[in-house]
Amino acid sequence: MNPIIRVVKTTSENPDFISLIKTFDIFLWERYPELKNDYWGNNLIEFNSNVFIIYLNGKAVACGCFKKYNTNTVELKRMFVSPEARGLGLAQRVIKELENEAIDQGFETMILETLYKQIEAINLYQKVGFRIVENYEPYEGLANSVCMRKSII
């Protein structure tokens, strides 16, 4: 039986999104307990209408969103795929949906920050066209951060 994949554009108030990012935060703080105080504030999501969730056979398994960084740039935030759904190309699908939405809203560039131990994430982002750049605000001077950038037009 083929898996049923459904992509939904929603907001940060969606209970499935909230559940996924809570799981994501637990994963991050288990992997980086020493960084929680330095980074926690960067992971708070104010109301956001640019959220995508992927459902696999009716279960929310992947998410991501973006927020405006400046007049032509958005920042990719809260990218997460549940462990049981990894390897299915869902992260690439979320990124593509977010890029298309950002283009529709008139943005030209997407940036992101991840942490140095997130090798799988860094490889994924490079695979879809992001390149490593100097750390941007608020990550300037944080040696654990890896910042990336991509032209989306």
N, C-alpha and C positions, 0 to 999 in steps of 0.2 A: 504494500500500500504506500502510495506517495504521500509525503508529508504535506499538510495544508499550511501554507505560509500566508499570513495576512499582515499588511503594513498599515499602521494607523497614525495619522497626524493628530496630535492632541496637545495638551498643556501639562505643565509641571504639577498640576493639581490631580492628575490622573492617578488613582490608587495603585495601578500596576507599575507606573513609572516610579512612584515613591517607594514601592516595595523593591524594585530592581536596584535603585540607587542605594537603598539601605544595605542590600546584599553586597553591592559593590564597595561601599564604605567599609564594611566588615572585612572584606577581602584585602582592601588597601591597608587598613590599620593592623591586620595580622602580618602583612608582608613588610610594613614600614612602621613599626610601633614608635620608633625614635623620631618620626617626622610629624606625628599627628598635630602637635602644637603649632608647628611652622606652617602647615598647609590647610588645616581644617577650614579656616575662613575662606579659602579660595574655592571650596567645594560646595558652598551654600548656594542654593538655587532660588533666586527670587522668582516671582511669577514669570513664566516663560511660555509663550505660545508657539514656540518652534521646537517641539518635542516629537520624536518619532519612536514608536514601539513596534517591534515585530513579534507577532504571535505565531507559535509553531503548534499546530494541532490544538488551538484554542488557549495555549498557555503563553503568557508574556515571557519572552526569553532574551530579548535584546532591546537596547534603547540608546538614544543619544539626543543631544540638543545643541543649539548654538545660541550665543548671545552677541549682540552688537558690540564690537570693540572700538571701531571708529567709523567714519562715514562710508568707507568702502570695504571694511574688513569685519568678519565675524569670527568668534572664537568657538571652536568645537568643544563641547563640554559633556561630561557624564556618559561617555561611550562605555558600554558594558554588554557582554554576551554571557549568559549563564553557562557554567561549565558543561552542562549536558547538551548544549546547542552549539558548541564551538566546532569549527571545522566545516561548517555548512555554507560559508560565505555570507553569513548574516551581518557581520560587522561592515563588510564592504557595501552591502545593500543599505544599511543605515547611513553610512557616509554619503553614498550617492543620493539618497533621498534628501539629506541635509544640504548637500551642495546644490541640488536642483532648487530647493526652497530658497536658499540664500541668493541664487542667481535671479529667481523670480522676484525677489525683494530688492534687486539692484546692487547687490554686493559683488565684489570682484575677487576677493582674497579670503582664504580661511586660514586661521592659525590655531595652534593647539599647544598644550603643555602636557607632558607625561613625565613619569619618573624613570630614572636610569635603569632600574631593575625590570622595567616593563619591556623586555626585549621583544616579545611577541607583538606587542602593540607598536613599537618602533618599526619593526619589520613590516607590519601591515600598513602603517601609514606611508612608509617609503614605497611600498608596492603600488599604492594608489596615487602616488605623485607628490607626496609631501617631502620637503627637504629640511634638514636640520639647519636652524638659524641661531643667531645670538639670542639669549633669553630676553624676552620683552617684559615690561611691567605687568604684573607685580612679581615676576620671577627673576628679575635681574639680581645677580649675586647669589642665587641659590644653586649650589653645585649639584644638587640631586635632581634638578629639573632638566629636561630635554625639551626645547621648544622647536616647533616645526611650522612650516608655511607652505601654502600651495595657492597658485592662481587657479581660480575655478571658472574663468571665462575663456 
